[in-house]
Amino acid sequence: MMNDYWDDWQKEALAAGVKAPLAKLGMEVMKANRKNRWPKHFIGRMEDGPMMLAMCLEEPDETELLFVENLHPYDEKLIAATKKRLCFD
């Protein structure tokens, strides 16, 4: 059975030391990008994998917020709660 690139990315992220919840969010961003055919300027394309991994390692809180905003752009309550939990408000 072949893995999808977002599953491979999640395993790579976990192996690199990204915390499981953030690795799962990143995987979901990549999967949503592919399934919904987001425009090229949206994050989450297969080519974005290395950059997304670096972001997770260097700025995990900012990256979590970015991933949540990309996955749930109209869920103002979730975005606000994420900002509060990460101390961005």
Backbone torsions as a table, in degrees:
resi	resn	phi	psi	omega
1	MET	NA	134.9	-179.5
2	MET	-90.2	137.3	176.1
3	ASN	-83.3	149.2	171.3
4	ASP	-79.4	153.5	-175.1
5	TYR	-61.5	-28.0	179.0
6	TRP	-70.8	-32.2	175.1
7	ASP	-69.3	-40.4	176.8
8	ASP	-62.7	-41.6	179.6
9	TRP	-61.6	-42.9	-179.6
10	GLN	-61.1	-44.3	178.5
11	LYS	-62.8	-42.6	179.0
12	GLU	-63.0	-41.7	179.6
13	ALA	-63.3	-45.3	178.6
14	LEU	-61.5	-42.4	180.0
15	ALA	-64.5	-29.8	-179.2
16	ALA	-82.2	-8.9	177.6
17	GLY	107.0	8.8	176.0
18	VAL	-73.4	136.4	179.5
19	LYS	-64.1	146.3	-173.5
20	ALA	-53.4	-45.5	-178.7
21	PRO	-62.1	-38.3	-179.8
22	LEU	-71.8	-39.0	176.9
23	ALA	-61.9	-39.2	178.8
24	LYS	-67.2	-41.3	177.9
25	LEU	-61.4	-44.6	178.6
26	GLY	-60.5	-42.5	177.4
27	MET	-60.6	-42.2	-179.3
28	GLU	-65.6	-35.9	176.7
29	VAL	-63.0	-46.1	-179.7
30	MET	-63.8	-42.1	-179.2
31	LYS	-65.9	-44.8	179.5
32	ALA	-63.8	-40.2	178.6
33	ASN	-57.5	-48.2	-177.9
34	ARG	-67.7	-48.4	-175.8
35	LYS	-66.8	-33.6	-177.0
36	ASN	-98.0	-0.5	179.2
37	ARG	51.5	52.4	178.3
38	TRP	-59.6	153.5	177.2
39	PRO	-61.1	160.7	-175.0
40	LYS	-59.5	-29.7	-177.1
41	HIS	-78.4	-4.3	176.4
42	PHE	-83.5	146.1	177.7
43	ILE	-73.0	151.9	172.9
44	GLY	117.5	2.7	175.9
45	ARG	-73.8	159.8	-178.2
46	MET	-54.6	-39.6	-179.8
47	GLU	-65.6	-19.2	179.9
48	ASP	-79.8	-8.7	-174.7
49	GLY	-49.8	-54.2	-178.8
50	PRO	-61.5	-40.3	179.1
51	MET	-65.8	-42.5	179.6
52	MET	-63.4	-38.4	178.0
53	LEU	-63.6	-45.6	178.6
54	ALA	-61.0	-41.2	179.0
55	MET	-61.8	-43.1	-179.6
56	CYS	-61.3	-38.4	-177.7
57	LEU	-78.2	-36.6	-174.1
58	GLU	-87.2	-38.4	-176.8
59	GLU	-139.0	69.6	-173.3
60	PRO	-60.5	-39.1	-178.0
61	ASP	-68.8	-46.6	178.7
62	GLU	-61.0	-38.9	-178.7
63	THR	-68.7	-40.4	177.1
64	GLU	-59.2	-45.1	179.2
65	LEU	-61.9	-44.5	178.6
66	LEU	-59.2	-44.8	-179.9
67	PHE	-63.6	-43.5	179.3
68	VAL	-62.8	-43.0	179.7
69	GLU	-63.2	-35.4	178.8
70	ASN	-73.3	-37.8	-178.6
71	LEU	-77.7	-33.4	-173.2
72	HIS	-132.7	61.0	-172.6
73	PRO	-62.3	-22.9	-176.9
74	TYR	-104.8	3.3	-179.3
75	ASP	-93.0	80.7	-175.0
76	GLU	-61.3	-35.4	179.9
77	LYS	-65.5	-44.4	179.6
78	LEU	-64.3	-43.4	179.5
79	ILE	-63.3	-44.2	178.9
80	ALA	-63.5	-42.3	179.6
81	ALA	-65.5	-37.9	178.4
82	THR	-66.1	-43.6	178.2
83	LYS	-60.5	-43.6	-179.1
84	LYS	-64.2	-45.9	-178.7
85	ARG	-63.2	-35.2	-178.5
86	LEU	-91.3	3.7	178.7
87	CYS	64.0	43.6	176.3
88	PHE	-106.6	3.3	-178.5
89	ASP	-104.0	NA	NA
